[in-house]
Amino acid sequence: MHIPRLARALLGAFLLSHSSFAIPRAGAAPFPVEETTVAAVHSAYRARLTTVTAVLRAHLDRIDAYDQRGPILNSVINLHPAALAEAAALDAALAAAPAGSLPPAAGSLWGIPVAVKDCIDVAGVPMTGGFQGWKNYVPPADAPQMARLRAAGGLLFAKVSLSEFTRGGGDNINSVLGGFARNPYHTAYATGGSSGGTGSAIAASFAILGIGTDTGGSIRMPAAHNALFGLRPTVGLVSRTGIVPNNSVRDTAGPMTRTVADGALLMDALLGPDPADPATARIPAAYAPPARPFTAALNKDALRGARLGVLRQAFPPARTHPRILAHFERTLAELRAAGAELIDPFVVPELDTLPRAPQTAARRKADMVAFLAAHPGIPYPTPEAIAASKLAHPLHQPGLEADAAAGPVDNDPDTLQGLATENAYRAAFTREMDAARVDALVFPTWAQPPVLNGDRNTQLMTPEPRPAPAAGPTGLGASLTFVGSTLQWPALSVPSGFLSDPALPLGLQMLGRAWDDARLVGFAYAYEQATLHRRSPAATPPLGAEPAEPFLGTWRLVAIRDRDTATGMETPAARGAVDGQLYYAPNGRMSVQIIRTGRTGATANADGFSSYFGRWTLLLEEGCMVHHQEGQLNPAQTGVSAKRYYSFDKNGWLSLATPARRATPDAPERQSVFVWERIR
């Protein structure tokens, strides 16, 4: 049995009296799964505060509420029909275990819901590769890396969307079967691809752990766009058997998670040799089970004394948006503050002249032939049959036809030249990294902001006058993931903050030498813990609570700050506040009073004093509150509807930022940020 995309038979059959919030069975209390972690869920299991069934139902409820309704994230292709039965079996084992513990044989991922990119074999649920011709194909067995996750106790319950045959990057629109996944931080923008469904689903708390694949950047790109940690491991560290191939020289699978610690747990579970994948024969002994090298590498001080090369060659100003450049300078300051020594710039002379090694039709054909031979019964069982079916997205049809017409890979000149280029990359980077004694390289994951869904052509910037038809760079050409993919070395993306207006996530990319994966994850963990940039998307709030609930009540003004929108740096406002009060009422009414320093008395234009009342509305899609000012001390502002972009910090303080503005045409964009503390 399998579940068609739009026929939610699984939810109908298993959710029974389905409500808007997960109702655990067997007396367990509802468990809040939003932004939760493996450690938090295991703690709740040990304390018998929840059950595996309750946790799974909570995730299914979120999918039901937000994937095809509400913001319509469109990230899930199929749900596993046996998932709730598997959860019930785990609950039976939990009930029989001694109080305060998990079952004796419980693995590191016991009872943890996992979403899997739908190009990987999971027994009992369709594997589509994003291709409508395979929508009814159910593989008979798990891919080896999925079998390892099951052995660790993982609950593989959702297959999530992707670009067809994993051929995507800047966006995730190109699949006839699944359509495009949407970014939960702003659904008008792309998730990145091709693991866009994993990125969107994990960011929206549809699962606790996610698996993506990466050939040219398909883990790191959506990780950056969705404020996630995503690791592309060294090729050969994780089995590729049972994964729809794109380029077997570069293909790999890896974690996409909300925290680095959860990504480390997932990597430790994925490790292991695979006789069917010769690349895994090179795995160093340090990564051999039962060792857990990734969780062992989690050290908040890992960056202290680390030498990081800043690879500015990868993102020159002529191809990088000024806001990305300015934001990255802030990121470098954060790395220094965490104890890293920056080698800036780090230069690889050949990088400016070596071509980018292509992903060739001959390689894709040879790899697909081998994959199809290992999947008897799969529809359209040859590259020629796939191309002739005309069932692919029009964007992919020419490439599939080129694959079908390609000759042998062993004497294909483009493939051979590409291999030589990759060898030249590795030699050049090894030489320069050794000479500079750097431990890793750092640079942005993207050189441009995320693109709008469906927009594959818009020129995002023109850094200098250019005669037609030359154009500035576009979002789809802005990925900086090609370096790690060409080297086939470990590379990751970790959240580095947000652009403002609109608030879209950005990622810091870290690149290490071959097999240096665990050390690189340690660096990412130290950065994450020092900055805590991850925050949940406003479009998918907790179920069972009104989205406006966190705002209700009375707030006291704590500070007014000036924010440089390019860097995100905040400084105290020149004229801070003496006092202020903000009130949001449940009936949609609101009022604000603010008095600033320097005010000596009432003035005609209310200088130094702000007071208004009216209505408020919450725009989740834009992450902003709108103050509709029905009465204003300053008459010129009466009737104005003013947007205030909101965020909450770890103290629960509410920040409301004005739209970006320039004091003069040549001045930097700035925002005023008003920080409020709730009055209990």
SULNOR-V560700 format. One record per pair of residues at least 4 apart in sequence whose ideal C-beta (glycine too) atoms are under 6 Angstrom apart, sorted by the first residue. I is the first residue (numbers start at 0). J is the second residue. D is the distance in Angstrom with one decimal. If there is no record, write none. Layout:
I:J:D, I:J:D
This chain:
0:80:4.8, 1:124:6.0, 1:125:4.8, 1:137:5.7, 2:8:5.9, 2:9:4.9, 2:77:5.1, 2:78:5.1, 4:76:5.7, 8:12:5.8, 9:13:5.8, 9:78:4.6, 9:80:5.7, 10:14:4.9, 10:63:5.5, 13:83:4.5, 18:22:6.0, 19:542:5.6, 20:542:4.7, 20:543:3.4, 21:29:5.6, 21:56:4.3, 21:57:3.5, 21:60:4.7, 23:27:3.9, 23:50:5.7, 23:53:2.8, 24:52:5.8, 25:50:5.9, 27:49:4.9, 27:50:4.5, 27:53:4.8, 30:43:6.0, 30:49:3.8, 30:53:5.5, 30:54:5.6, 30:57:6.0, 32:57:4.4, 32:58:5.8, 32:204:5.7, 33:204:4.6, 33:541:4.9, 34:535:5.2, 35:39:4.9, 35:40:5.8, 36:258:5.7, 36:261:5.6, 37:111:5.5, 37:261:5.2, 37:264:5.5, 43:48:4.3, 43:49:4.7, 45:99:5.5, 49:53:4.7, 49:54:5.9, 50:90:4.8, 51:86:4.4, 51:89:4.4, 51:90:5.2, 51:110:4.1, 52:86:4.5, 52:87:5.9, 52:90:5.5, 55:86:4.7, 55:112:5.6, 58:112:5.1, 58:205:5.9, 58:206:5.8, 60:542:5.9, 61:65:5.9, 61:204:6.0, 61:205:5.6, 62:66:4.7, 62:75:5.6, 62:205:5.2, 64:69:5.9, 64:542:5.8, 65:69:4.7, 65:70:5.8, 65:72:5.7, 65:539:4.9, 66:72:5.3, 66:75:5.0, 70:186:5.1, 70:538:4.2, 72:181:5.0, 72:183:5.8, 72:199:5.0, 72:203:5.8, 73:178:5.6, 73:180:5.4, 73:181:5.7, 74:159:5.3, 74:160:5.5, 74:180:4.4, 74:196:4.2, 74:199:4.1, 74:200:4.4, 75:157:5.5, 75:159:5.6, 76:117:5.0, 76:158:5.1, 76:160:5.3, 76:177:5.4, 77:124:5.4, 77:125:5.3, 77:158:4.5, 78:157:5.6, 79:124:4.6, 79:156:4.8, 81:85:5.6, 81:123:5.8, 82:156:3.8, 89:110:5.2, 92:102:4.2, 96:100:5.4, 96:102:4.5, 101:105:3.8, 101:109:5.7, 105:109:3.8, 105:152:5.6, 106:151:3.5, 106:152:4.0, 107:151:5.2, 107:264:5.6, 107:268:5.9, 108:151:4.2, 108:152:4.9, 108:153:4.0, 108:268:5.5, 109:152:3.1, 111:153:5.5, 111:207:5.2, 111:208:6.0, 112:154:5.0, 112:156:5.4, 112:206:4.7, 112:207:5.5, 113:153:4.7, 113:155:5.2, 113:206:6.0, 113:208:4.6, 114:157:4.3, 114:159:5.0, 114:200:4.9, 114:206:3.7, 114:209:4.8, 115:119:5.4, 115:121:5.8, 115:155:5.8, 115:158:5.7, 115:210:4.8, 116:161:5.5, 116:194:5.2, 116:197:5.2, 116:210:5.8, 116:211:5.1, 116:212:5.7, 117:127:5.3, 117:158:4.1, 117:161:5.9, 118:128:4.9, 118:161:5.9, 118:165:5.4, 118:242:5.9, 118:243:4.0, 119:142:5.2, 119:242:5.2, 120:126:5.3, 120:138:4.0, 120:142:4.2, 120:241:3.8, 121:141:5.9, 121:145:5.4, 121:155:5.2, 122:140:5.3, 122:141:4.9, 124:158:5.7, 125:137:5.4, 126:138:5.0, 127:133:4.8, 127:134:5.2, 127:176:5.8, 128:133:5.6, 128:164:5.5, 128:243:4.3, 129:161:4.7, 129:162:6.0, 129:163:4.1, 129:174:4.2, 129:176:5.7, 129:177:5.8, 130:163:5.2, 131:175:5.0, 131:176:4.3, 131:390:5.2, 132:378:5.4, 132:379:4.8, 132:388:5.4, 132:390:4.5, 134:176:5.8, 136:377:5.2, 141:145:4.0, 141:146:4.3, 142:240:5.9, 142:241:2.6, 143:238:4.4, 143:240:5.3, 143:273:4.8, 144:237:5.8, 144:238:4.9, 144:252:5.9, 144:269:5.1, 147:268:5.8, 147:269:5.9, 147:271:5.8, 148:153:3.9, 148:268:5.7, 151:268:4.1, 157:206:5.9, 159:196:3.4, 159:197:5.2, 159:200:5.0, 160:177:3.9, 160:180:5.1, 160:196:3.2, 161:193:4.8, 161:196:5.7, 162:166:5.4, 162:167:2.6, 162:171:5.7, 162:173:5.0, 162:174:5.8, 162:192:4.8, 162:193:3.9, 163:174:4.8, 163:391:5.8, 163:392:5.4, 163:395:5.2, 165:193:4.6, 165:212:5.9, 165:245:4.8, 166:395:5.9, 167:171:5.6, 167:173:5.8, 167:192:3.3, 167:193:3.6, 168:192:5.5, 168:216:5.9, 168:220:5.8, 168:478:5.6, 169:450:5.6, 169:474:5.4, 169:475:3.5, 170:189:4.0, 170:192:6.0, 170:450:5.9, 171:179:5.1, 171:180:4.9, 171:190:5.0, 171:192:3.8, 171:195:2.9, 172:179:3.7, 172:453:5.8, 173:392:4.6, 173:394:4.4, 174:392:6.0, 175:392:5.1, 179:452:5.8, 180:190:4.7, 180:195:4.3, 180:196:4.7, 180:199:4.4, 181:186:4.2, 182:188:4.6, 182:190:4.9, 183:199:5.9, 183:202:5.2, 183:203:4.5, 183:536:3.7, 183:538:4.9, 183:539:5.1, 184:503:5.8, 184:536:4.7, 185:501:4.9, 187:451:5.8, 188:449:4.6, 188:451:6.0, 189:449:5.2, 189:450:5.1, 189:452:5.4, 190:195:3.6, 190:198:4.9, 190:199:4.8, 190:221:5.2, 190:224:5.6, 191:195:5.8, 191:220:3.8, 191:221:3.7, 191:224:4.0, 193:217:4.3, 194:211:3.2, 194:217:4.9, 194:218:5.6, 194:221:5.1, 195:221:5.0, 196:200:5.9, 197:209:4.2, 197:211:4.5, 197:255:4.9, 198:221:3.0, 198:225:4.0, 200:205:3.9, 200:206:5.9, 201:209:4.1, 201:227:5.8, 201:255:5.5, 202:225:3.9, 202:536:5.8, 203:539:4.2, 208:256:5.8, 208:265:5.3, 209:255:4.1, 211:218:4.3, 211:255:4.7, 212:217:5.8, 212:242:6.0, 212:252:4.9, 213:217:4.8, 213:218:3.9, 213:231:4.0, 213:251:5.7, 214:245:4.2, 214:246:5.3, 214:249:4.9, 214:250:5.2, 215:484:4.9, 216:220:4.7, 216:478:5.0, 216:480:2.7, 218:229:4.3, 218:231:5.2, 218:253:5.2, 219:229:5.3, 219:231:5.9, 219:444:5.5, 219:480:4.9, 219:492:4.1, 220:478:5.7, 221:225:5.7, 222:227:4.3, 222:229:2.8, 222:255:5.6, 222:492:4.3, 223:444:3.8, 223:445:5.7, 223:492:4.7, 223:506:2.9, 224:449:5.1, 226:494:4.5, 226:504:3.8, 226:533:5.3, 227:255:5.3, 228:256:5.3, 228:259:4.9, 228:262:4.7, 228:493:5.3, 229:255:4.6, 229:492:5.0, 230:253:4.6, 230:254:5.6, 230:262:6.0, 230:491:4.4, 231:253:5.5, 231:483:5.9, 231:490:4.9, 232:236:4.1, 232:237:5.3, 232:251:5.4, 232:253:5.1, 232:489:5.6, 232:516:5.3, 233:488:6.0, 233:489:4.9, 233:513:5.1, 233:514:5.3, 233:516:5.6, 234:251:5.2, 234:278:5.9, 234:487:4.3, 235:278:3.5, 235:279:5.4, 235:281:4.9, 237:251:5.9, 237:252:5.1, 237:269:5.0, 238:273:3.6, 238:276:4.9, 238:279:5.7, 239:250:5.2, 239:276:5.2, 240:273:5.4, 240:275:4.5, 240:276:5.0, 244:250:5.8, 244:366:3.7, 244:370:5.2, 245:250:5.7, 246:250:5.9, 246:358:4.7, 246:362:5.5, 247:366:4.6, 249:484:5.3, 249:487:6.0, 254:262:4.1, 254:265:4.0, 254:266:5.7, 256:261:4.1, 256:262:4.2, 259:523:5.1, 259:524:4.2, 259:527:4.9, 260:297:5.8, 263:293:3.7, 263:294:4.8, 263:297:5.8, 263:520:5.6, 266:293:4.3, 267:291:4.4, 267:293:4.9, 267:294:5.7, 270:286:5.3, 271:288:5.7, 272:279:4.5, 272:282:6.0, 273:279:4.7, 282:286:5.1, 283:514:5.3, 285:292:5.6, 286:292:5.7, 291:295:5.8, 292:517:4.2, 293:517:5.1, 293:520:5.5, 296:517:4.2, 296:520:5.4, 296:521:3.7, 297:524:4.8, 298:521:5.5, 299:525:5.6, 299:528:4.8, 301:521:3.9, 301:522:5.5, 301:525:4.1, 302:337:4.3, 302:338:4.9, 302:339:4.5, 302:522:5.8, 302:525:4.2, 303:338:3.3, 305:339:4.9, 305:438:4.9, 306:340:5.0, 306:436:5.9, 306:437:4.8, 306:438:5.2, 307:339:5.0, 307:341:5.6, 307:439:5.6, 307:441:5.0, 308:342:4.6, 308:345:2.9, 308:435:6.0, 308:437:4.0, 308:440:4.6, 309:341:5.7, 309:343:4.0, 309:344:5.6, 309:345:5.6, 309:441:5.9, 310:345:5.5, 310:440:4.7, 310:442:4.5, 311:344:4.4, 312:350:4.9, 313:442:4.8, 313:479:5.0, 313:482:5.9, 314:319:4.4, 314:442:5.8, 314:443:5.7, 314:446:4.9, 314:479:5.9, 317:462:5.1, 318:446:5.6, 318:472:4.9, 319:323:5.3, 319:324:5.4, 319:446:4.2, 320:447:5.0, 320:460:5.5, 322:565:5.1, 323:443:5.7, 323:446:6.0, 325:565:3.4, 325:566:4.6, 326:505:6.0, 327:443:5.3, 329:566:4.7, 329:567:5.4, 330:495:4.9, 330:507:5.4, 333:530:5.4, 334:339:4.4, 337:525:5.7, 337:529:4.3, 342:435:5.4, 342:437:5.5, 347:427:5.2, 347:428:5.8, 347:431:4.9, 349:353:5.0, 349:427:4.2, 353:420:6.0, 353:423:5.8, 354:420:6.0, 355:481:5.8, 356:417:3.9, 356:420:4.2, 356:421:5.1, 356:485:5.5, 357:413:5.7, 357:417:5.3, 359:413:4.7, 359:414:4.6, 360:401:4.3, 360:402:4.8, 360:405:4.0, 361:405:4.3, 361:408:4.3, 361:411:3.7, 361:414:5.2, 362:408:5.3, 362:414:5.3, 363:402:4.9, 364:382:5.1, 364:402:4.6, 364:405:4.5, 365:408:4.1, 367:382:5.2, 371:380:5.0, 379:384:4.2, 379:385:4.7, 379:388:5.3, 382:402:4.9, 382:403:4.7, 383:403:4.5, 385:399:5.7, 386:399:4.3, 386:400:4.7, 386:403:4.1, 391:395:4.5, 391:396:5.2, 391:399:5.5, 395:399:5.7, 408:414:5.5, 421:485:5.6, 424:485:4.9, 424:486:5.5, 425:429:5.9, 425:486:5.6, 428:432:5.8, 432:437:5.1, 439:509:5.3, 439:511:4.7, 439:519:5.8, 439:522:6.0, 440:510:4.4, 441:509:5.6, 442:479:5.9, 442:508:5.4, 443:479:5.9, 444:492:4.4, 444:506:3.7, 444:508:4.4, 445:477:5.2, 446:477:4.3, 446:479:5.8, 447:459:5.1, 447:474:4.9, 447:477:3.5, 448:498:5.9, 449:503:5.5, 450:454:5.2, 450:474:3.3, 455:475:5.6, 458:470:5.0, 458:471:4.6, 458:473:5.8, 459:474:5.6, 460:471:5.1, 461:471:4.1, 465:469:4.2, 472:476:5.4, 480:484:6.0, 481:485:5.8, 483:488:5.8, 483:490:2.9, 483:510:5.1, 488:513:5.1, 489:511:5.0, 489:516:4.2, 489:519:5.3, 490:510:4.5, 491:509:5.3, 491:523:5.6, 492:506:3.7, 492:508:5.4, 493:507:5.4, 493:523:4.3, 493:526:5.9, 493:527:5.7, 494:532:4.2, 494:533:4.9, 495:505:5.2, 495:506:5.8, 495:507:3.9, 495:532:5.9, 496:505:5.7, 496:532:4.8, 496:567:5.6, 497:502:4.9, 497:504:5.6, 498:503:4.9, 499:564:5.0, 500:658:5.9, 500:659:4.8, 502:622:4.8, 509:519:5.5, 509:522:5.8, 509:523:6.0, 511:515:3.7, 511:519:4.0, 515:519:5.7, 537:619:4.8, 537:622:4.8, 538:619:5.2, 540:546:4.6, 544:548:5.1, 546:619:5.9, 547:617:5.2, 550:583:4.8, 551:583:5.4, 551:585:5.7, 552:677:5.9, 553:582:5.0, 553:678:4.5, 554:581:4.2, 554:675:3.7, 554:677:5.6, 555:676:5.2, 555:678:5.3, 556:576:5.0, 556:579:3.0, 556:675:5.9, 557:674:4.5, 557:676:4.9, 558:674:4.4, 559:572:4.1, 559:575:5.4, 559:576:5.1, 559:673:5.7, 560:569:4.3, 560:572:5.9, 560:672:4.4, 561:570:5.4, 561:572:5.2, 561:669:5.7, 562:569:4.8, 562:670:4.4, 562:672:5.1, 563:568:5.0, 563:667:5.7, 564:659:4.6, 564:668:4.3, 564:670:5.9, 565:667:6.0, 571:575:5.9, 574:595:4.8, 574:596:5.4, 574:597:5.2, 575:596:5.7, 576:593:5.8, 576:595:5.4, 577:594:4.9, 577:596:5.8, 578:594:5.6, 579:593:3.9, 580:592:5.3, 581:591:5.2, 581:675:5.6, 582:590:5.1, 583:589:5.1, 583:615:5.8, 584:588:4.3, 587:614:5.3, 589:615:4.2, 590:612:4.1, 591:611:5.7, 592:610:4.7, 593:609:4.4, 594:608:5.2, 595:607:4.6, 597:607:5.8, 598:607:3.1, 598:608:5.8, 602:606:4.7, 605:632:4.4, 605:633:4.5, 610:632:4.4, 611:628:4.5, 611:631:4.3, 612:630:5.1, 613:627:4.6, 613:628:4.8, 613:629:3.7, 614:627:4.3, 615:624:6.0, 615:626:5.9, 616:625:4.8, 617:624:5.9, 618:623:5.1, 622:644:5.9, 623:642:4.7, 623:644:4.7, 624:643:4.8, 624:645:5.4, 625:640:5.4, 625:642:5.6, 626:641:4.8, 627:640:4.8, 628:636:5.6, 628:639:5.0, 631:636:4.1, 631:637:4.4, 642:658:5.7, 643:655:3.9, 644:656:4.5, 645:655:5.7, 646:654:5.0, 647:653:5.9, 648:652:5.0, 652:674:5.7, 652:676:5.3, 653:675:4.5, 654:672:5.4, 654:674:5.2, 655:673:4.8, 656:670:4.6, 656:672:4.7, 657:670:5.3, 657:671:4.7, 659:668:4.3, 659:670:5.4, 661:666:4.8, 661:668:5.7, 662:666:4.5
